[in-house]
Amino acid sequence: MNREAVENLFMQLIRISNEILALDLDTFEDLAQLEYLQNQQAGLMDQIEQIDHSTTGVQPYIEELKRLESQIQEKLHLNQQDSENQIKKMQNAVKLRGRYQSNPMLQAEGYFVDNQN
């Protein structure tokens, strides 16, 4: 593979990595786009693995990709933690609602507190 083709592969991979970093990951569409981009990334990585990495022009691309991959992993980790926290909040809210609805005294107290205004 000639130098220009190798550089093109690396530039495509860097572009895809930047697109992943730009995703908000707060909608199903973003998650579908993430999966699509990760599949593209995997295909490019397969091609890149077949290249001789001893070529001097390749090293800066590899360093940039390592940096981007680190940022992507951090973003995905933070997103996972945020999602887990949101699920815990919802689970706690359901528990509290269940306690409230199962206790007539709390229901009466809530009625009076809600209607004080």
Long-range contacts (C-beta under 8 A, 24 or more apart in sequence): 1-50, 1-51, 3-55, 3-57, 6-51, 6-55, 6-57, 6-58, 7-57, 7-61, 9-44, 9-47, 9-48, 9-51, 10-48, 10-58, 10-61, 10-62, 10-65, 11-61, 12-44, 13-41, 13-44, 13-45, 13-48, 13-61, 13-65, 14-61, 14-64, 14-65, 14-68, 16-40, 16-41, 16-44, 17-41, 17-65, 17-68, 17-69, 17-72, 18-68, 20-72, 20-75, 21-68, 21-71, 21-72, 21-75, 25-75, 25-76, 25-79
